[in-house]
Amino acid sequence: MRRARMFASEIVTSDSFLDMPVSARDLYIQLGMRCDDDGFVSPRSVMRMLGAADDDLKVLIAKAFVIPFDTGVVVVRHWKVNNYIRKDIYHPTVHQLEASHLKVSLGSKVYEPKGFALGSLISTVIPPEALKPLLQTSAAEKAPTIPEIAKEHTIDENSSDIYY
């Protein structure tokens, strides 16, 4: 079965994306190409194929482009911004446990963790002191921060605005 994948220009041309090393950007694109229909992927096989370093994945996590899980799976946060899968060809993810810990922001179609801030999730996976060297910027640039979740949104399951 053919699996077409798309990338929204507002994501891949954003300053946050372009400030990452080329190897981290390449990893993001390759992860997006291999995601299931809900945006979940196991990054290790993709990293081996690319010859990507662990630091590339850590940068994607620190910049909040992917959300990691203890099982080793990651989800591409902007999956529903990048892709729309028609209901007639949609196949639910096999990573239902991980999916149950996520919600989709209604206005932005971005995955967010349920019940806790994204920064706290990242700091449990990667210690904050390990992130500092990855996020170093020149003195002229403002140091990037992990986005804080300002509003909590839930999706009404009976809503017609549910994207699959």
Legacy VTK file of the C-alpha trace (Angstrom):
# vtk DataFile Version 3.0
C-alpha trace
ASCII
DATASET POLYDATA
POINTS 164 float
0.000 0.000 0.000
1.279 3.455 -0.906
1.891 5.827 2.008
2.179 9.458 1.004
3.631 11.788 3.635
3.632 15.570 3.672
5.476 18.301 5.589
3.864 21.679 6.264
6.033 24.585 5.157
5.211 26.533 8.333
6.945 23.768 10.305
9.993 23.016 8.141
10.701 26.686 7.364
10.260 27.926 10.941
13.224 29.511 12.706
13.081 26.804 15.360
13.435 24.103 12.698
16.102 25.876 10.669
18.176 26.613 13.800
18.724 22.873 14.264
21.726 21.097 12.730
21.146 19.654 9.263
21.490 16.125 10.658
18.635 16.722 13.132
16.456 18.206 10.388
17.175 15.197 8.171
16.239 12.865 11.023
12.924 14.712 11.489
12.073 14.329 7.790
13.012 10.642 7.777
11.029 9.971 10.956
8.031 11.696 9.363
8.348 9.522 6.266
8.220 6.333 8.344
5.468 7.224 10.835
2.278 5.248 11.102
-1.047 6.998 10.400
-1.016 8.630 13.860
2.560 9.924 13.746
4.260 7.223 15.872
7.619 5.740 14.907
10.498 3.838 16.465
13.466 6.155 15.879
16.363 3.726 16.408
16.075 1.875 13.094
15.772 5.177 11.210
18.797 6.548 13.068
20.845 3.463 12.177
19.842 3.764 8.534
20.876 7.457 8.429
23.910 7.122 10.632
22.325 9.750 12.892
23.736 10.386 16.351
21.784 10.242 19.614
22.331 13.992 19.845
20.167 14.509 16.752
17.231 12.834 18.464
17.943 14.772 21.674
17.803 18.032 19.714
14.422 17.062 18.216
13.151 16.269 21.711
14.592 19.451 23.235
13.129 21.607 20.458
9.769 19.813 20.958
9.470 18.412 17.447
8.961 14.881 18.773
7.602 13.527 22.056
9.474 10.504 23.458
7.985 7.598 25.403
9.606 5.123 27.794
8.952 2.344 25.274
11.414 3.942 22.844
8.710 5.156 20.475
8.369 8.831 19.569
5.465 10.758 18.093
5.925 13.648 15.683
4.170 16.545 17.454
3.076 18.292 14.269
1.868 15.122 12.547
-1.713 16.334 12.128
-0.477 19.707 10.855
1.707 17.955 8.281
-0.681 15.167 7.257
-4.364 14.482 6.809
-5.276 10.808 6.447
-8.701 10.087 4.974
-10.923 7.947 7.179
-11.315 5.261 4.518
-7.556 4.555 4.387
-6.679 5.356 8.035
-5.162 2.566 10.161
-5.014 3.224 13.931
-1.601 3.048 15.569
-0.475 -0.088 17.360
0.913 2.231 20.057
-2.444 2.755 21.782
-0.952 2.992 25.284
1.312 5.852 24.227
-1.507 7.508 22.282
-3.677 7.460 25.403
-1.186 9.845 27.049
-1.610 12.473 24.320
-4.206 15.005 23.327
-4.461 17.123 20.196
-4.723 20.875 20.669
-7.999 21.719 19.006
-6.899 24.945 17.339
-3.377 23.981 16.310
-3.709 20.208 15.660
-0.468 19.636 17.619
0.063 16.665 19.943
0.507 17.602 23.619
0.978 15.337 26.642
-2.104 14.981 28.854
-1.891 16.216 32.409
1.640 17.656 32.516
3.782 20.182 30.720
5.909 19.066 27.801
9.029 20.416 29.528
8.529 18.068 32.474
8.148 15.097 30.119
11.355 15.999 28.306
13.304 16.458 31.543
12.298 12.958 32.677
13.663 11.454 29.460
16.771 13.625 29.134
18.313 15.297 32.196
18.310 19.117 31.845
22.096 19.326 32.214
22.484 17.075 29.150
20.346 19.444 27.057
22.357 22.605 27.733
25.251 21.899 25.328
22.777 20.922 22.612
20.923 24.187 22.892
23.901 26.548 23.066
23.530 29.555 20.820
25.728 32.516 20.011
25.532 35.590 22.224
23.625 37.468 19.495
20.813 34.892 19.476
18.209 34.398 22.123
18.557 30.970 23.707
15.674 28.684 22.668
13.245 27.480 25.298
10.983 24.484 25.443
7.470 25.721 24.695
5.115 25.830 27.636
1.570 24.729 27.210
-0.592 27.812 27.729
-4.032 26.338 27.271
-5.432 22.906 27.873
-7.799 21.685 25.136
-9.650 18.452 24.796
-11.366 17.064 21.754
-15.049 16.259 21.915
-15.298 12.769 20.411
-18.614 13.727 18.794
-17.075 16.763 17.094
-16.902 16.846 13.312
-13.468 18.480 13.561
-11.613 15.295 14.470
-8.702 14.639 12.125
-7.499 11.138 11.425
LINES 1 165
164 0 1 2 3 4 5 6 7 8 9 10 11 12 13 14 15 16 17 18 19 20 21 22 23 24 25 26 27 28 29 30 31 32 33 34 35 36 37 38 39 40 41 42 43 44 45 46 47 48 49 50 51 52 53 54 55 56 57 58 59 60 61 62 63 64 65 66 67 68 69 70 71 72 73 74 75 76 77 78 79 80 81 82 83 84 85 86 87 88 89 90 91 92 93 94 95 96 97 98 99 100 101 102 103 104 105 106 107 108 109 110 111 112 113 114 115 116 117 118 119 120 121 122 123 124 125 126 127 128 129 130 131 132 133 134 135 136 137 138 139 140 141 142 143 144 145 146 147 148 149 150 151 152 153 154 155 156 157 158 159 160 161 162 163
